[in-house]
Amino acid sequence: MPWADKTPEDQRRDTEVYRDPEYKRNREAVKRRAGGRCEECCHRHGRLQCDHIIPVSRGGTHDLANLRMVCAGPGSCRCHEKKTAGEGGGYRSTRRVVDPPCTPRTSW
């Protein structure tokens, strides 16, 4: 989502997360680790994004183990978009994700 289309609250959160010195430092280390390849599909793409495996909005950290470079944008597999769509959109989502109810097992 372009910066101009974001609400002031979204802009504040993004600024807080992505200008964090720990995130910036670890993002550079993750870029070197990836070596120009998407860490999801292993293809070389022109545009890679640093992705939080567990989103910050759900308690994820900027730790190296929680960051990876994934492809995004035109001409790529769009691993980042696929992963984000599967998460329900993070803090920007207006849709509430509810776990399905457990069904009791009658036999093992």
C-alpha positions as CSV (number, residue, x, y, z in Angstrom):
1,M,0.0,0.0,0.0
2,P,1.5,3.4,-1.0
3,W,2.4,5.7,1.9
4,A,-0.1,8.4,0.8
5,D,-3.0,5.9,1.0
6,K,-2.2,4.9,4.6
7,T,-4.1,6.3,7.5
8,P,-2.1,8.4,10.0
9,E,-2.2,5.5,12.5
10,D,-0.8,3.1,9.9
11,Q,2.0,5.6,9.0
12,R,2.9,6.0,12.7
13,R,3.1,2.2,13.2
14,D,5.2,1.7,10.0
15,T,7.6,4.5,11.1
16,E,7.9,2.9,14.5
17,V,8.6,-0.6,13.1
18,Y,10.8,0.2,10.0
19,R,12.9,3.0,11.5
20,D,14.0,0.9,14.4
21,P,17.8,0.7,14.5
22,E,17.7,-3.1,15.3
23,Y,15.5,-3.7,12.3
24,K,17.7,-1.7,10.0
25,R,20.9,-3.5,11.2
26,N,19.4,-6.9,10.9
27,R,17.8,-6.2,7.5
28,E,21.2,-5.6,6.1
29,A,22.5,-8.9,7.6
30,V,19.5,-10.7,6.1
31,K,20.2,-9.2,2.7
32,R,23.8,-10.5,2.8
33,R,22.5,-13.9,4.0
34,A,20.0,-14.2,1.1
35,G,22.7,-13.3,-1.5
36,G,20.1,-11.8,-3.9
37,R,17.8,-14.8,-3.8
38,C,14.3,-15.1,-2.4
39,E,14.5,-17.2,0.8
40,E,11.1,-18.7,0.1
41,C,11.3,-19.9,-3.6
42,C,15.2,-19.6,-4.0
43,H,14.8,-17.7,-7.3
44,R,16.8,-14.6,-8.1
45,H,14.5,-11.6,-8.5
46,G,15.1,-7.9,-9.0
47,R,13.0,-6.8,-6.1
48,L,13.3,-8.5,-2.7
49,Q,11.6,-7.3,0.5
50,C,12.6,-8.0,4.1
51,D,9.7,-10.0,5.7
52,H,8.9,-10.7,9.3
53,I,8.1,-14.4,9.5
54,I,5.9,-13.7,12.6
55,P,4.6,-10.2,12.0
56,V,5.4,-7.5,14.6
57,S,1.6,-7.0,15.0
58,R,1.4,-10.6,16.3
59,G,4.3,-10.4,18.6
60,G,7.2,-11.0,16.2
61,T,10.6,-9.4,16.7
62,H,13.4,-7.9,14.6
63,D,15.6,-10.9,15.4
64,L,17.6,-12.5,12.5
65,A,15.7,-15.7,13.0
66,N,12.4,-13.9,12.3
67,L,13.5,-12.0,9.2
68,R,13.9,-13.2,5.6
69,M,14.2,-11.8,2.1
70,V,11.3,-12.7,-0.2
71,C,10.4,-11.7,-3.7
72,A,7.7,-9.1,-4.3
73,G,6.3,-7.0,-7.2
74,P,6.0,-7.5,-11.0
75,G,8.0,-10.2,-12.6
76,S,8.4,-12.3,-9.5
77,C,6.7,-15.2,-7.8
78,R,5.2,-12.7,-5.3
79,C,6.1,-14.8,-2.3
80,H,5.6,-11.7,0.0
81,E,2.1,-11.0,-1.3
82,K,1.1,-14.7,-0.9
83,K,2.4,-14.9,2.6
84,T,0.8,-11.6,3.7
85,A,-2.6,-12.6,2.1
86,G,-2.5,-15.8,4.1
87,E,-2.0,-13.9,7.4
88,G,-5.1,-11.9,7.1
89,G,-3.4,-8.6,6.5
90,G,-1.7,-8.0,9.9
91,Y,-2.7,-4.8,11.8
92,R,-4.1,-3.2,8.6
93,S,-6.8,-5.8,8.2
94,T,-10.4,-4.9,9.1
95,R,-11.4,-8.6,8.9
96,R,-11.1,-10.5,12.1
97,V,-9.5,-13.9,11.8
98,V,-11.3,-16.4,14.0
99,D,-10.1,-20.0,14.5
100,P,-12.6,-22.6,13.5
101,P,-14.3,-24.4,16.4
102,C,-12.7,-27.7,17.5
103,T,-14.7,-30.7,16.7
104,P,-14.6,-33.5,19.2
105,R,-13.1,-36.8,18.1
106,T,-15.3,-39.8,18.7
107,S,-12.6,-42.3,17.9
108,W,-8.9,-42.5,17.6
